[in-house]
Amino acid sequence: MNAAGFPLLSLLTFLPLAGALIIMLVRGDEAVVASNARWTALWTSLIVFVLSLILWISFDKSTAAFQFEEKLDWLPDFGVGYHLGVDGISVLFVLLATALTPICILASWVSVTSRVREYMIAFLVLETMMVGMFVALDMMLFYIFFEGVLIPMFLIIGIWGGPRRVYAAYKFFLYTFLGSVLMLLAIIALWYATGTTDIPALMQFQVPVAWQPIIFLAFFASFAVKVPMWPVHTWLPDAHVEAPTAGSVILAGVLLKMGGYGFIRFSLPLLPQASADFAPFIFALSVIAVVYTSLVALAQQDMKKLIAYSSVAHMGIVTIGTFTFNQQGLEGALYQMLSHGVVAGALFLCVGVLYDREHTREIARYGGVAKILPAYALVFMLFTMASIALPGTAGFPGEFLVIVGAWAVSPWVALGAAMGMILGAAYMLYLYKRVAFGKITHEHLRGLADLSAREIVIFAPLVVLTLWMGIYPSSFTSFFSASVAALLQQHEAAMNVARLAGIN
Amino acid sequence: MFVGAVFFPLLGAIISGLFGRLIGDKAAQWTTVFFMVLAAVCGVTAFFEVGFGSAPRTEVLFTWVDVGDMQFSWALRYDTLSAMMVGMVTFISTFIHLYSVGYMSHDETPSRFFAYLSLFTFMMLMLVTADNLVQLFFGWEGVGLASYLLIGYWYERESACNAAMKAFIVNRVGDVFFMLGMALTFYVFSSVEFGAIFAAVPQHVNDRFLGLPALELIGVLFFLGACGKSAQLGLHTWLPDAMEGPTPVSALIHAATMVTAGVFLMARMSPLMEYAPVALSIVTVVGASTALFAATIGCVQNDIKRVIAYSTCSQLGYMFAAAGVGLYQASVFHLFTHAFFKALLFLGAGSVIHAMSDEQDIRKMGGIWKKIPITYAMFWIGSLALAGIPIFAGYYSKDAILEGAIAAHSGVGTYAFVCMVLAAFLTAFYSWRLIILTFHGAPRADHHTMEHVHESPAVMLIPLLVLSLGAIFTGFTFAPYFIGEHQAEFWNGAIFNLPAKHMIEAMHHAPHWVATLAKTVALSGIVLAFAIYMGAPKLPAKVAGAVPGLYRFLLNKWYFDELYNWLFVQPLRRLARGLWQTGDVRIIDGMPNGAAAITAGMGRSAMRLQTGRVASYAFAMIIGLVVFVSLFLLGR
């Protein structure tokens, strides 16, 4: 039943909790505890990452079925079970989460100095929740993890964040929580109709067409906030600006993907009719997101805020691709999510490098950095180019596939998505110019040190991934091709049923 | 060999870029030069093998994207068109690398410069050897990146940074159309591979999209993409500013290679473009207009490099006009010869700038021809070729384009002919204006500069000499193959012409007065320049004073930059601020924050309600009961 021969997914999900437990048990004076916490967290996350590589190696790419499944009865009377498994759509997100966590822990190595133990515990709990969310195959379980992510993230922003951290943390929590409550209602409604919350079982169930719009909107409320889609995006810039660097990396790298994943996992297969009906609405919001937030990004004075707004624009491309209902669009959306996870995460790390040295994110406080930090300038340039989707970097295949997919639906949507190409180049190059180019006007910058060995270790895997994803995307798309094809087939079939029902 | 021609420059770029500090600047420079020489040997051999041995081939490297019914690979396609480009690019790039060793000898970070230069060459080679649209786009954007880096090479200058950004963003505007063109191509043909597209073109001639002929739409979208890269009217504004980069960059990128990518695209897509007559007419009109427009500006510019930059813009217009009338062969031939003489002119300009202690303003030059005789001679050769004087390379290709325009026997062809003849006159005029102001007359530079005027070192002169040989002989030597009697077997199907249109033949049967006219206008342009600038040096200022409006209009480049600034840049900036401050902060955030405020306010009011008076509680309960009961009754 399980390709790994042991409950791999449970291990991936709960091993970080075990690490957190160990950290909790450590006693002693503060420096010892801090160092212990750091090393334990790093090793735990590295072990989890290595274990997750089993997924990369032995995942069967030829099938759309769920793999590495684990199934236990949990609340059998209510039809709620403990059911884990991955398919092509979720497997790479698991890897993304397990890969980014050790990078985040390394990135916080010296910048977090207060309450190190609690910080590391929060990160490990966060990893559990993230992985659990992507492998859950039961709606109740999914919901628990989906909500559970909020708690450590709320703490990370609220405790280790910047000056306006409390405002940002509450905004983040309330926005996302409000959406999630509606999703809970939708889950209950589905359970009420079918008597189960098992996701594969639910996929066989045809939700009555009359119900679909309401359930769709309930899911939409939750996922749209997470993505985030315009106009419910304003929590994101605030959360990013106040979050510590590693928090931003996880937020952009993994948390934003929960919305897009939700759309593809639930909205599309469970509610085909409503998804098709609402597609134009989603396109409109997405195109607005691309153009609007790109323009807003152009006006930003704060590096993190700028990248946060660019994230909203990039996620707009994802939602366009998701609702095109064709292979190129959907795979492009998935690819864009993965690449954005790597590239936006890396860009936040780039900001973090400067922040760690100068303790400001204001663009005007920099200038001419390329002269002082040449290695850093090179890395930053690479991720800048990846962010503006230069072919050969990770950003390109996703954007290209989405535009091609969108063209088949409507050339105007494709044009809207393509506008992001120009505006994206404008705000990213403008940022790069102000930070890295120009004369050194602030003399105190001259003393800055270039990337340290630790920072090189952090960036190296991201650089490799960015180029790899750009030059040889087939090694990633091959994971989800079968699943996406099956999803589309199912969607087509469901639409045909509905069409026939309409005729009779 | 075929793979090596493309990937050696990348190897050089990586070594020089990443390990430049480790191995030292000298070693890094010569490493890139060494790899460029290897690439050039491979590239030129490949050109002769494919072009004259008639052995086209495709080297497939590995699958790039495989999504649904969309598949394409990283592959190197060597037909005559791409082999010709590979040979030309590697050859010229090698000499520019060599020249740069001398030119950049006083620079602080030459390893970075050479890495960029080699990276650029690699991207250009990927572009020309692509066997699918997406790989072409990879090279297309790659040269955009490399030129961004090279224009902004001296990044401490504000103007260089701005020029680099402008180049990238203006190019991106074109790229959006290219991207949409690819999307439409895939929509129509279900493939982005050239082989599959070209084979299927005849079946899709009558396809329509949004009520428009699909092939025409694709043609127009690709042409708009090409406009960005090749600096055609409307999207040309980045090219003159790009002169902020070091001079070898201008020679390589903004003359010989990158800007020709658009022309290459037209020739590459000829099997499709031939079925899009309206799109081709647009190409001709825009190309011819650009040729004339850029020439008018070239006549009044005072920066030695900008004059040449506008002449590049103008010559690119010729190439597009030729492609538009269906004479891709002549268009590519002009591209080929132009690469040599324009690189020569730019490198010559670099030699002058080098001699004049980095002065670029021709008003501050003059009287130096005896001090730098070789450079002076090079300038003459380059200008003679540019003006299209017989025997020199430009004569053969330009003449073919003019004859082709007449032979097209169409309205747009005639329009193009008139524009291009006028442009040819202006070209000759401003070329000799440049020569005379730069080299002749009384020295206008200060004494200190004049003392230091010296001929460039051998490492810079050798490339000049080699390119001058190209500027003299390539036209004469290659004309029979590119556009003459051997053209069919030479191109070997790499360029497609509709069987019904016998453009090559028609071109050869163009009336004799065309060639005579071309020679006459070129010579008279030269004569006029001599008469004015040698005979009556005071006259230009008087003319400018007599028509100040026209003069300022030309000097300010027809006010395109100001127009775009007013039309796009400023409004977008204001819009960006507005959307952020009003849209996000006030409206979108205003609502939740307002909601929060309301909640808090309600909390306070609720507190006030708790007065402790039983009567008011009872009153409230009754009211509530009434409301609920009535709701219940109404709802039933």
Interface residues (C-beta under 8 A of the other chain):
Chain A: K171 L174 Y175 P231 H233 T234 P237 Y292 L295 V296 L298 A299 Q300 N326 Q327 Q328 E331 G332 G368 A370 K371 M385 L390 P391 G392 P397 F400 L401 I403 V404 A406 W407 A408 P411 A414 L415 A418 M419 M421 I422 A425 A426 L429 Y430 K433 A436 F437 G438 K439 I471 Y472 P473 S474 T477 S478 S481 A485
Chain B: F62 T63 W64 V65 D66 V67 G68 D69 M70 W74 V134 F137 F138 E141 G142 L145 Y148 G152 Y155 E156 E158 C161 N162 A164 M165 F168 I169 R172 V173 D175 V176 M179 L180 M182 A183 L184 F186 Y187 F209 L210 L572 R573 L575 A576 R577 L579 W580 G583 D584 I588 D589 P592
